[in-house]
């Protein structure tokens, strides 16, 4: 049998890249697993590589869970790797790797990366010298009150213990109305983590763990979070730091300390930390590539010899290390990038979109993370998953990046259908876009056959 790798819900850009590179670089075909029929019907037809020779099979995950597919995978396939392309794939594919006895399996470590409290506890046990804020799992206002009193916490954060994408995060002050806390806990729908709020600037640190658990940092940046749409920390954008920035080395050293303490091997990582008067403090960390295709931007920073996608695949597929990563820090410092996120103040179906071509033609344009299209419904932006558009731009320094960011924001104009006239001519582009979207998401015959697989 041909060697194969398993991906879960492979509809995003990283998944497409992984599938293509597995096939071209290793001769490994992909077995695609899907968790939801509706999502599959809508998205699979928009990802042509999923019906190419690079993909050997598709399976729906039964209600009993991913482990119930193990017998079928063993019988029909030679699975040599699992490849988690996003946060939600890490835990189920780690479980599958353990059952299939793949060398990448790390049952003592990987489950903690989808359990924020367990991960922080693991780091604290392994290396008590790592600075961390107070944290605890809570399920009632009384739990919160006891924890606040025990640790003398003033401002604090409540968040889903298995969350990602900056979603469903709420900020409170000690002594706030307990009903507000109770409402959050009722609506959370799962385990909730309470964390002491750290007053400072937030940063990201990306990197790769080798086979011995040694981390290599590949890039560091500063988030731009704004108080918008009723959210005090909405992701507005971010800028990659130069190595000469005073925060760079402090964050690099701290990330190495944190990641070494996790014991993670053969995996990319994306870490978020605050810096206050005491120095860096961990917010959270994921065992995955940085989202929003930021790893592609970092590869561009380091030059044509850098290959962060390939480095990640080497870890997932190969037991052995392939030498040092090809990182060009001199080039990195002169090839800066910024992420620019759009914000929508209301829910609306887009009838007109202006400025896309203008942005693509401007100096410093690298690529779209998310391109706005006529016919799309955009939501009132509350987190990263609800931004109406996002783009990566380049510049020599921070001043140039800020100027180009301003140009992008001035250029993109979104007009909802409520703002256009009722005439057919005005609405024709909207109708055409909706028909095209429905057609691209039409059920395919192979999806009907999959019901019998």
DRENDO-1510 file (C-alpha; in Angstrom, 1 decimal, always signed):
<recs>
REC; n; res; u; v; w
REC; 1; UNK; +0.0; +0.0; +0.0 .
REC; 2; UNK; +1.0; +3.6; -0.7 .
REC; 3; UNK; +2.0; +5.6; +2.4 .
REC; 4; UNK; -0.7; +7.9; +3.6 .
REC; 5; UNK; -1.3; +10.8; +6.1 .
REC; 6; UNK; -4.5; +11.8; +7.8 .
REC; 7; UNK; -5.9; +15.3; +7.8 .
REC; 8; UNK; -9.1; +16.4; +9.6 .
REC; 9; UNK; -11.6; +18.9; +8.0 .
REC; 10; UNK; -9.0; +19.9; +5.4 .
REC; 11; UNK; -10.7; +23.1; +4.0 .
REC; 12; UNK; -8.2; +25.8; +5.0 .
REC; 13; UNK; -5.2; +27.1; +3.2 .
REC; 14; UNK; -2.6; +25.3; +5.4 .
REC; 15; UNK; -4.5; +22.0; +4.7 .
REC; 16; UNK; -4.3; +22.5; +1.0 .
REC; 17; UNK; -0.5; +23.3; +1.3 .
REC; 18; UNK; +0.1; +20.2; +3.4 .
REC; 19; UNK; -1.8; +17.9; +1.1 .
REC; 20; UNK; +0.1; +19.2; -2.0 .
REC; 21; UNK; +3.5; +19.0; -0.2 .
REC; 22; UNK; +2.9; +15.5; +1.2 .
REC; 23; UNK; +2.2; +14.3; -2.3 .
REC; 24; UNK; +4.9; +16.2; -4.1 .
REC; 25; UNK; +7.7; +15.9; -1.6 .
REC; 26; UNK; +7.1; +12.5; +0.0 .
REC; 27; UNK; +4.7; +10.6; -2.4 .
REC; 28; UNK; +2.3; +10.4; +0.5 .
REC; 29; UNK; -1.4; +10.6; -0.3 .
REC; 30; UNK; -4.0; +12.1; +2.1 .
REC; 31; UNK; -6.9; +10.4; +3.9 .
REC; 32; UNK; -9.4; +13.2; +4.6 .
REC; 33; UNK; -11.7; +12.9; +7.6 .
REC; 34; UNK; -14.8; +15.1; +8.0 .
REC; 35; UNK; -16.8; +15.8; +11.1 .
REC; 36; UNK; -19.9; +17.5; +9.7 .
REC; 37; UNK; -21.9; +16.8; +6.6 .
REC; 38; UNK; -23.2; +20.3; +6.1 .
REC; 39; UNK; -19.7; +21.9; +6.3 .
REC; 40; UNK; -18.4; +19.2; +4.0 .
REC; 41; UNK; -21.0; +19.8; +1.3 .
REC; 42; UNK; -20.5; +23.6; +1.4 .
REC; 43; UNK; -16.7; +23.6; +1.5 .
REC; 44; UNK; -15.3; +20.5; -0.1 .
REC; 45; UNK; -16.3; +21.5; -3.7 .
REC; 46; UNK; -14.3; +24.8; -3.3 .
REC; 47; UNK; -11.1; +22.9; -2.6 .
REC; 48; UNK; -10.1; +21.2; -5.9 .
REC; 49; UNK; -7.1; +19.3; -4.4 .
REC; 50; UNK; -9.5; +17.2; -2.3 .
REC; 51; UNK; -10.7; +15.5; -5.5 .
REC; 52; UNK; -7.2; +15.1; -6.9 .
REC; 53; UNK; -4.7; +12.2; -6.9 .
REC; 54; UNK; -3.1; +13.6; -3.8 .
REC; 55; UNK; -6.2; +12.4; -1.8 .
REC; 56; UNK; -6.8; +8.7; -1.6 .
REC; 57; UNK; -10.0; +8.6; +0.5 .
REC; 58; UNK; -12.7; +10.5; +2.4 .
REC; 59; UNK; -14.4; +9.3; +5.5 .
REC; 60; UNK; -17.1; +10.9; +7.8 .
REC; 61; UNK; -16.3; +10.5; +11.5 .
REC; 62; UNK; -19.0; +8.5; +13.2 .
REC; 63; UNK; -20.7; +9.9; +16.3 .
REC; 64; UNK; -18.7; +7.4; +18.4 .
REC; 65; UNK; -15.6; +9.4; +17.6 .
REC; 66; UNK; -12.4; +9.3; +15.5 .
REC; 67; UNK; -11.1; +6.2; +17.3 .
REC; 68; UNK; -13.9; +4.2; +15.8 .
REC; 69; UNK; -12.3; +4.6; +12.4 .
REC; 70; UNK; -9.1; +2.9; +13.5 .
REC; 71; UNK; -10.0; -0.6; +12.3 .
REC; 72; UNK; -11.0; +0.7; +8.8 .
REC; 73; UNK; -7.8; +2.8; +8.5 .
REC; 74; UNK; -5.6; -0.2; +9.5 .
REC; 75; UNK; -7.4; -2.5; +7.0 .
REC; 76; UNK; -7.5; -0.1; +4.0 .
REC; 77; UNK; -4.6; +2.3; +4.5 .
REC; 78; UNK; -0.9; +2.5; +5.4 .
REC; 79; UNK; -1.1; +5.6; +7.7 .
REC; 80; UNK; +2.4; +6.9; +8.4 .
REC; 81; UNK; +1.5; +10.4; +9.7 .
REC; 82; UNK; -1.2; +12.6; +11.0 .
REC; 83; UNK; -1.0; +16.3; +10.1 .
REC; 84; UNK; -3.0; +18.8; +12.3 .
REC; 85; UNK; -3.4; +22.0; +10.2 .
REC; 86; UNK; -5.3; +24.0; +12.8 .
REC; 87; UNK; -6.1; +24.1; +16.5 .
REC; 88; UNK; -9.2; +21.9; +16.4 .
REC; 89; UNK; -7.3; +19.1; +14.7 .
REC; 90; UNK; -4.5; +18.7; +17.3 .
REC; 91; UNK; -6.4; +16.8; +20.0 .
REC; 92; UNK; -8.3; +14.3; +17.8 .
REC; 93; UNK; -5.3; +13.6; +15.6 .
REC; 94; UNK; -3.1; +13.1; +18.6 .
REC; 95; UNK; -5.6; +10.6; +19.9 .
REC; 96; UNK; -5.5; +8.8; +16.5 .
REC; 97; UNK; -1.7; +8.9; +16.4 .
REC; 98; UNK; -1.6; +7.2; +19.8 .
REC; 99; UNK; -4.0; +4.4; +18.8 .
REC; 100; UNK; -2.2; +3.8; +15.5 .
REC; 101; UNK; +1.2; +3.8; +17.4 .
REC; 102; UNK; +2.7; +6.5; +15.2 .
REC; 103; UNK; +6.1; +7.8; +16.4 .
REC; 104; UNK; +4.7; +11.3; +16.5 .
REC; 105; UNK; +2.3; +10.4; +19.2 .
REC; 106; UNK; +2.9; +12.2; +22.5 .
REC; 107; UNK; +0.1; +11.1; +24.9 .
REC; 108; UNK; +1.9; +12.6; +27.9 .
REC; 109; UNK; +2.0; +16.1; +26.2 .
REC; 110; UNK; -0.4; +16.7; +23.3 .
REC; 111; UNK; -3.7; +16.4; +25.1 .
REC; 112; UNK; -2.7; +19.3; +27.3 .
REC; 113; UNK; -2.5; +21.6; +24.3 .
REC; 114; UNK; -6.3; +21.5; +24.1 .
REC; 115; UNK; -6.7; +22.1; +27.8 .
REC; 116; UNK; -5.3; +25.4; +28.9 .
REC; 117; UNK; -5.3; +24.7; +32.6 .
REC; 118; UNK; -3.6; +21.4; +32.2 .
REC; 119; UNK; -0.9; +22.9; +30.0 .
REC; 120; UNK; -0.1; +25.7; +32.4 .
REC; 121; UNK; +0.0; +23.2; +35.2 .
REC; 122; UNK; +2.4; +21.0; +33.2 .
REC; 123; UNK; +4.7; +23.9; +32.6 .
REC; 124; UNK; +4.7; +25.0; +36.2 .
REC; 125; UNK; +5.5; +21.5; +37.4 .
REC; 126; UNK; +8.3; +21.0; +34.9 .
REC; 127; UNK; +10.0; +24.4; +35.4 .
REC; 128; UNK; +8.7; +26.4; +38.4 .
REC; 129; UNK; +11.0; +29.3; +37.2 .
REC; 130; UNK; +8.7; +30.0; +34.3 .
REC; 131; UNK; +6.7; +33.1; +35.2 .
REC; 132; UNK; +2.9; +32.6; +34.9 .
REC; 133; UNK; -0.1; +34.4; +36.1 .
REC; 134; UNK; -2.6; +32.9; +38.6 .
REC; 135; UNK; -5.2; +30.6; +36.9 .
REC; 136; UNK; -7.8; +28.0; +37.8 .
REC; 137; UNK; -10.8; +26.1; +36.4 .
REC; 138; UNK; -14.0; +27.6; +37.7 .
REC; 139; UNK; -17.7; +26.5; +37.4 .
REC; 140; UNK; -19.5; +28.9; +39.7 .
REC; 141; UNK; -19.3; +32.5; +41.0 .
REC; 142; UNK; -18.3; +31.1; +44.3 .
REC; 143; UNK; -15.3; +29.3; +42.7 .
REC; 144; UNK; -14.4; +32.7; +41.1 .
REC; 145; UNK; -14.7; +34.6; +44.4 .
REC; 146; UNK; -12.6; +32.0; +46.3 .
REC; 147; UNK; -9.9; +32.1; +43.6 .
REC; 148; UNK; -9.8; +35.9; +43.5 .
REC; 149; UNK; -9.5; +36.1; +47.3 .
REC; 150; UNK; -6.8; +33.4; +47.5 .
REC; 151; UNK; -4.6; +35.0; +44.9 .
REC; 152; UNK; -5.5; +38.7; +45.6 .
REC; 153; UNK; -6.5; +39.1; +42.0 .
REC; 154; UNK; -7.9; +42.5; +40.8 .
REC; 155; UNK; -8.8; +42.3; +37.1 .
REC; 156; UNK; -9.3; +38.8; +35.6 .
REC; 157; UNK; -10.3; +37.0; +32.4 .
REC; 158; UNK; -12.7; +34.2; +31.9 .
REC; 159; UNK; -12.3; +32.1; +28.7 .
REC; 160; UNK; -13.2; +28.6; +27.3 .
REC; 161; UNK; -10.6; +26.2; +28.6 .
REC; 162; UNK; -10.4; +24.6; +25.1 .
REC; 163; UNK; -11.0; +27.8; +23.1 .
REC; 164; UNK; -9.1; +29.4; +20.2 .
REC; 165; UNK; -9.3; +32.4; +17.9 .
REC; 166; UNK; -9.7; +35.0; +20.6 .
REC; 167; UNK; -13.4; +33.8; +21.0 .
REC; 168; UNK; -15.7; +34.2; +24.0 .
REC; 169; UNK; -13.2; +36.0; +26.2 .
REC; 170; UNK; -14.6; +38.2; +28.9 .
REC; 171; UNK; -13.0; +40.6; +31.3 .
REC; 172; UNK; -14.0; +41.3; +34.9 .
REC; 173; UNK; -12.9; +43.2; +37.9 .
REC; 174; UNK; -12.9; +41.7; +41.4 .
REC; 175; UNK; -16.1; +42.8; +43.1 .
REC; 176; UNK; -18.1; +42.9; +39.9 .
REC; 177; UNK; -21.7; +41.9; +40.1 .
REC; 178; UNK; -21.7; +38.1; +40.5 .
REC; 179; UNK; -24.7; +37.8; +38.1 .
REC; 180; UNK; -22.4; +38.9; +35.2 .
REC; 181; UNK; -20.0; +36.1; +36.1 .
REC; 182; UNK; -22.8; +33.6; +36.5 .
REC; 183; UNK; -24.3; +34.5; +33.1 .
REC; 184; UNK; -20.9; +34.0; +31.4 .
REC; 185; UNK; -20.5; +30.6; +33.1 .
REC; 186; UNK; -24.0; +29.5; +32.1 .
REC; 187; UNK; -23.5; +30.5; +28.5 .
REC; 188; UNK; -20.0; +29.1; +28.2 .
REC; 189; UNK; -21.2; +25.5; +27.6 .
REC; 190; UNK; -18.0; +23.9; +28.8 .
REC; 191; UNK; -15.0; +24.2; +31.1 .
REC; 192; UNK; -14.0; +27.8; +31.9 .
REC; 193; UNK; -10.6; +29.0; +32.8 .
REC; 194; UNK; -10.1; +32.0; +35.1 .
REC; 195; UNK; -6.8; +33.9; +34.6 .
REC; 196; UNK; -5.3; +36.9; +36.4 .
REC; 197; UNK; -5.2; +39.8; +33.9 .
REC; 198; UNK; -1.7; +41.0; +33.0 .
REC; 199; UNK; -1.5; +44.7; +32.2 .
REC; 200; UNK; +0.9; +45.1; +29.3 .
REC; 201; UNK; +1.5; +44.7; +25.6 .
REC; 202; UNK; +0.6; +41.4; +23.9 .
REC; 203; UNK; +3.0; +39.6; +21.5 .
REC; 204; UNK; +3.2; +36.4; +19.5 .
REC; 205; UNK; +6.2; +34.0; +19.2 .
REC; 206; UNK; +6.2; +31.3; +16.5 .
REC; 207; UNK; +8.6; +28.5; +16.2 .
REC; 208; UNK; +9.4; +24.8; +15.6 .
REC; 209; UNK; +10.2; +22.0; +18.0 .
REC; 210; UNK; +12.7; +19.4; +16.9 .
REC; 211; UNK; +12.8; +15.6; +17.6 .
REC; 212; UNK; +14.6; +16.2; +20.9 .
REC; 213; UNK; +12.2; +18.8; +22.2 .
REC; 214; UNK; +14.5; +21.8; +21.4 .
REC; 215; UNK; +12.6; +24.9; +20.2 .
REC; 216; UNK; +13.7; +27.2; +17.4 .
REC; 217; UNK; +12.0; +30.6; +17.3 .
REC; 218; UNK; +11.2; +31.7; +13.7 .
REC; 219; UNK; +9.4; +35.0; +14.3 .
REC; 220; UNK; +8.0; +37.4; +16.9 .
REC; 221; UNK; +5.4; +40.1; +16.5 .
REC; 222; UNK; +3.3; +42.6; +18.4 .
REC; 223; UNK; -0.5; +42.5; +18.4 .
REC; 224; UNK; -2.6; +45.5; +17.9 .
REC; 225; UNK; -5.8; +45.0; +19.9 .
REC; 226; UNK; -8.5; +47.7; +20.1 .
REC; 227; UNK; -11.6; +48.4; +22.1 .
REC; 228; UNK; -14.2; +48.0; +19.3 .
REC; 229; UNK; -17.7; +46.6; +19.0 .
REC; 230; UNK; -18.0; +46.2; +22.7 .
REC; 231; UNK; -14.8; +44.0; +22.9 .
REC; 232; UNK; -11.8; +45.5; +24.7 .
REC; 233; UNK; -9.3; +43.2; +22.9 .
REC; 234; UNK; -10.5; +42.9; +19.4 .
REC; 235; UNK; -7.7; +41.8; +17.0 .
REC; 236; UNK; -7.1; +44.8; +14.8 .
REC; 237; UNK; -3.8; +43.7; +13.4 .
REC; 238; UNK; -0.1; +43.1; +14.3 .
REC; 239; UNK; +3.4; +43.9; +13.2 .
REC; 240; UNK; +6.5; +41.6; +13.1 .
REC; 241; UNK; +9.3; +42.8; +15.4 .
REC; 242; UNK; +12.8; +43.4; +14.3 .
REC; 243; UNK; +15.5; +41.5; +16.2 .
REC; 244; UNK; +16.8; +44.9; +17.4 .
REC; 245; UNK; +13.5; +45.6; +19.2 .
REC; 246; UNK; +14.1; +45.5; +23.0 .
REC; 247; UNK; +11.3; +43.0; +23.5 .
REC; 248; UNK; +12.6; +40.5; +20.9 .
REC; 249; UNK; +15.3; +38.8; +22.9 .
REC; 250; UNK; +13.3; +38.8; +26.1 .
REC; 251; UNK; +10.4; +37.0; +24.3 .
REC; 252; UNK; +12.7; +34.6; +22.4 .
REC; 253; UNK; +14.4; +33.5; +25.7 .
REC; 254; UNK; +11.0; +33.2; +27.5 .
REC; 255; UNK; +9.5; +31.2; +24.7 .
REC; 256; UNK; +12.4; +28.8; +24.6 .
REC; 257; UNK; +12.0; +28.3; +28.4 .
REC; 258; UNK; +8.2; +27.7; +28.1 .
REC; 259; UNK; +8.4; +25.4; +25.1 .
REC; 260; UNK; +11.2; +23.3; +26.6 .
REC; 261; UNK; +9.1; +22.9; +29.7 .
REC; 262; UNK; +6.2; +21.5; +27.7 .
REC; 263; UNK; +8.2; +18.6; +26.4 .
REC; 264; UNK; +6.6; +18.9; +23.0 .
REC; 265; UNK; +8.5; +17.4; +20.1 .
REC; 266; UNK; +8.3; +17.5; +16.3 .
REC; 267; UNK; +5.7; +20.3; +16.1 .
REC; 268; UNK; +5.3; +23.9; +15.2 .
REC; 269; UNK; +4.1; +26.2; +18.0 .
REC; 270; UNK; +2.3; +29.5; +18.3 .
REC; 271; UNK; +2.8; +31.3; +21.7 .
REC; 272; UNK; +1.1; +34.4; +23.0 .
REC; 273; UNK; +2.6; +36.4; +25.9 .
REC; 274; UNK; +2.2; +39.8; +27.6 .
REC; 275; UNK; +5.1; +41.9; +28.7 .
REC; 276; UNK; +4.6; +44.1; +31.8 .
REC; 277; UNK; +7.0; +45.6; +34.3 .
REC; 278; UNK; +8.0; +42.1; +35.4 .
REC; 279; UNK; +8.8; +40.9; +31.9 .
REC; 280; UNK; +7.1; +38.3; +29.7 .
REC; 281; UNK; +4.1; +36.2; +31.0 .
REC; 282; UNK; +2.4; +33.4; +29.1 .
REC; 283; UNK; -1.1; +33.9; +27.9 .
REC; 284; UNK; -1.5; +30.6; +25.9 .
REC; 285; UNK; +0.3; +28.4; +23.4 .
REC; 286; UNK; -0.8; +26.1; +20.6 .
REC; 287; UNK; +1.0; +23.1; +19.1 .
REC; 288; UNK; +0.4; +24.2; +15.5 .
REC; 289; UNK; +1.4; +26.7; +12.9 .
REC; 290; UNK; +0.4; +30.3; +13.5 .
REC; 291; UNK; -3.0; +30.9; +12.0 .
REC; 292; UNK; -4.0; +33.4; +9.2 .
REC; 293; UNK; -1.2; +32.0; +7.0 .
REC; 294; UNK; +1.4; +34.0; +9.1 .
REC; 295; UNK; +3.9; +31.2; +8.6 .
REC; 296; UNK; +4.0; +32.0; +4.9 .
REC; 297; UNK; +4.7; +35.6; +5.8 .
REC; 298; UNK; +7.6; +34.5; +8.1 .
REC; 299; UNK; +9.0; +32.2; +5.4 .
REC; 300; UNK; +9.0; +35.2; +3.1 .
REC; 301; UNK; +10.8; +37.3; +5.7 .
REC; 302; UNK; +13.6; +34.7; +6.0 .
REC; 303; UNK; +14.0; +34.4; +2.2 .
REC; 304; UNK; +13.7; +31.7; -0.5 .
REC; 305; UNK; +15.7; +29.1; +1.5 .
REC; 306; UNK; +13.3; +29.2; +4.4 .
REC; 307; UNK; +10.4; +26.7; +4.4 .
REC; 308; UNK; +8.3; +26.7; +7.5 .
REC; 309; UNK; +5.6; +24.6; +6.0 .
REC; 310; UNK; +8.2; +22.0; +5.0 .
REC; 311; UNK; +9.8; +22.1; +8.4 .
REC; 312; UNK; +6.4; +21.4; +10.0 .
REC; 313; UNK; +5.8; +18.5; +7.7 .
REC; 314; UNK; +9.3; +17.1; +8.4 .
REC; 315; UNK; +8.3; +16.9; +12.0 .
REC; 316; UNK; +5.0; +15.2; +11.4 .
REC; 317; UNK; +6.3; +12.7; +8.9 .
REC; 318; UNK; +9.9; +12.0; +9.8 .
REC; 319; UNK; +11.5; +10.7; +13.0 .
REC; 320; UNK; +14.9; +12.2; +12.2 .
REC; 321; UNK; +15.9; +15.9; +12.3 .
REC; 322; UNK; +17.1; +17.3; +9.0 .
REC; 323; UNK; +19.6; +19.8; +10.4 .
REC; 324; UNK; +19.2; +23.4; +11.3 .
REC; 325; UNK; +16.4; +25.5; +9.9 .
REC; 326; UNK; +17.3; +27.9; +7.1 .
REC; 327; UNK; +16.6; +31.2; +8.8 .
REC; 328; UNK; +18.1; +34.5; +7.5 .
REC; 329; UNK; +17.7; +36.9; +10.4 .
REC; 330; UNK; +19.5; +39.8; +8.5 .
REC; 331; UNK; +16.9; +39.6; +5.8 .
REC; 332; UNK; +14.2; +39.2; +8.4 .
REC; 333; UNK; +15.0; +42.6; +9.8 .
REC; 334; UNK; +14.7; +44.3; +6.5 .
REC; 335; UNK; +11.6; +42.5; +5.3 .
REC; 336; UNK; +8.9; +43.4; +7.9 .
REC; 337; UNK; +5.3; +42.6; +7.5 .
REC; 338; UNK; +2.0; +43.6; +9.1 .
REC; 339; UNK; -1.3; +41.8; +9.4 .
REC; 340; UNK; -4.3; +44.2; +8.8 .
REC; 341; UNK; -7.8; +43.0; +9.9 .
REC; 342; UNK; -11.0; +44.5; +8.8 .
REC; 343; UNK; -13.8; +45.2; +11.3 .
REC; 344; UNK; -17.5; +45.2; +10.6 .
REC; 345; UNK; -19.8; +47.1; +12.9 .
REC; 346; UNK; -22.9; +45.2; +11.9 .
REC; 347; UNK; -24.3; +42.1; +10.2 .
REC; 348; UNK; -24.8; +42.7; +6.5 .
REC; 349; UNK; -24.8; +41.0; +3.1 .
REC; 350; UNK; -22.3; +42.6; +0.8 .
REC; 351; UNK; -23.7; +44.2; -2.3 .
REC; 352; UNK; -20.6; +46.1; -3.3 .
REC; 353; UNK; -16.9; +45.7; -2.5 .
REC; 354; UNK; -14.5; +48.4; -3.5 .
REC; 355; UNK; -10.7; +48.7; -3.2 .
REC; 356; UNK; -9.6; +45.1; -3.5 .
REC; 357; UNK; -7.7; +45.7; -6.8 .
REC; 358; UNK; -6.3; +48.9; -5.4 .
REC; 359; UNK; -4.9; +47.1; -2.4 .
REC; 360; UNK; -3.4; +44.3; -4.6 .
REC; 361; UNK; -1.6; +46.9; -6.8 .
REC; 362; UNK; -0.2; +48.9; -3.9 .
REC; 363; UNK; +3.5; +48.6; -3.0 .
REC; 364; UNK; +4.0; +46.1; -0.2 .
REC; 365; UNK; +1.0; +43.9; -0.9 .
REC; 366; UNK; +1.8; +40.2; -0.1 .
REC; 367; UNK; -1.4; +38.3; +0.1 .
REC; 368; UNK; -5.0; +38.2; +1.3 .
REC; 369; UNK; -5.8; +36.2; +4.4 .
REC; 370; UNK; -9.4; +36.7; +3.6 .
REC; 371; UNK; -10.7; +38.6; +0.5 .
REC; 372; UNK; -14.1; +40.3; +0.8 .
REC; 373; UNK; -16.6; +39.2; -1.9 .
REC; 374; UNK; -20.0; +40.5; -3.1 .
REC; 375; UNK; -22.8; +38.2; -1.8 .
REC; 376; UNK; -21.0; +37.3; +1.4 .
REC; 377; UNK; -22.7; +37.8; +4.7 .
REC; 378; UNK; -20.4; +39.5; +7.2 .
REC; 379; UNK; -21.1; +39.6; +10.9 .
REC; 380; UNK; -20.5; +42.2; +13.6 .
REC; 381; UNK; -16.9; +41.5; +14.3 .
REC; 382; UNK; -16.3; +39.9; +17.7 .
REC; 383; UNK; -13.3; +37.7; +17.1 .
REC; 384; UNK; -10.9; +36.6; +14.4 .
REC; 385; UNK; -13.4; +34.3; +12.8 .
REC; 386; UNK; -15.8; +37.2; +12.1 .
REC; 387; UNK; -13.4; +39.7; +10.4 .
REC; 388; UNK; -14.8; +40.7; +7.0 .
REC; 389; UNK; -11.4; +40.9; +5.4 .
REC; 390; UNK; -7.7; +40.5; +6.3 .
REC; 391; UNK; -4.4; +41.1; +4.4 .
REC; 392; UNK; -0.7; +40.8; +4.9 .
REC; 393; UNK; +1.4; +43.8; +3.7 .
REC; 394; UNK; +5.2; +44.3; +3.7 .
REC; 395; UNK; +7.5; +47.3; +4.5 .
REC; 396; UNK; +11.0; +48.1; +5.4 .
REC; 397; UNK; +10.2; +49.5; +8.9 .
REC; 398; UNK; +7.3; +50.2; +11.2 .
REC; 399; UNK; +6.6; +53.7; +9.9 .
REC; 400; UNK; +6.2; +52.4; +6.3 .
REC; 401; UNK; +4.0; +49.6; +7.5 .
REC; 402; UNK; +1.7; +52.0; +9.4 .
REC; 403; UNK; +1.4; +54.2; +6.3 .
REC; 404; UNK; +0.5; +51.3; +4.1 .
REC; 405; UNK; -1.9; +50.0; +6.7 .
REC; 406; UNK; -3.7; +53.3; +6.6 .
REC; 407; UNK; -3.9; +53.1; +2.8 .
REC; 408; UNK; -5.4; +49.6; +3.0 .
REC; 409; UNK; -8.1; +50.7; +5.5 .
REC; 410; UNK; -9.0; +53.8; +3.4 .
REC; 411; UNK; -9.2; +51.7; +0.2 .
REC; 412; UNK; -11.5; +48.8; +1.3 .
REC; 413; UNK; -15.1; +49.9; +1.3 .
REC; 414; UNK; -17.9; +47.4; +2.0 .
REC; 415; UNK; -21.5; +48.3; +1.2 .
REC; 416; UNK; -24.4; +46.2; +2.4 .
REC; 417; UNK; -27.5; +45.4; +0.4 .
REC; 418; UNK; -29.6; +47.6; +2.7 .
REC; 419; UNK; -27.6; +50.6; +1.3 .
REC; 420; UNK; -28.4; +50.0; -2.3 .
REC; 421; UNK; -31.5; +50.6; -4.3 .
REC; 422; UNK; -34.2; +48.1; -5.1 .
REC; 423; UNK; -33.6; +48.0; -8.9 .
REC; 424; UNK; -32.4; +44.9; -10.7 .
REC; 425; UNK; -29.4; +46.7; -12.2 .
REC; 426; UNK; -28.1; +47.6; -8.7 .
REC; 427; UNK; -28.8; +44.2; -7.3 .
REC; 428; UNK; -27.6; +42.1; -10.2 .
REC; 429; UNK; -24.0; +41.6; -9.0 .
REC; 430; UNK; -25.4; +40.4; -5.6 .
REC; 431; UNK; -27.8; +37.9; -7.3 .
REC; 432; UNK; -25.0; +36.6; -9.5 .
REC; 433; UNK; -22.7; +36.1; -6.5 .
REC; 434; UNK; -25.3; +34.2; -4.6 .
REC; 435; UNK; -26.0; +31.9; -7.5 .
REC; 436; UNK; -22.3; +31.3; -8.0 .
REC; 437; UNK; -21.9; +30.5; -4.3 .
REC; 438; UNK; -24.8; +28.1; -4.3 .
REC; 439; UNK; -23.4; +26.4; -7.4 .
REC; 440; UNK; -19.9; +26.0; -6.0 .
REC; 441; UNK; -21.5; +24.3; -2.9 .
REC; 442; UNK; -23.8; +22.0; -4.8 .
REC; 443; UNK; -23.7; +18.3; -3.6 .
REC; 444; UNK; -21.5; +16.1; -5.7 .
REC; 445; UNK; -22.3; +12.5; -6.6 .
REC; 446; UNK; -19.2; +11.3; -4.8 .
REC; 447; UNK; -20.6; +12.8; -1.6 .
REC; 448; UNK; -23.7; +10.8; -1.9 .
REC; 449; UNK; -21.7; +7.6; -2.4 .
REC; 450; UNK; -19.7; +8.5; +0.7 .
REC; 451; UNK; -22.9; +7.9; +2.8 .
REC; 452; UNK; -22.5; +4.2; +2.0 .
REC; 453; UNK; -18.8; +4.1; +2.7 .
</recs>
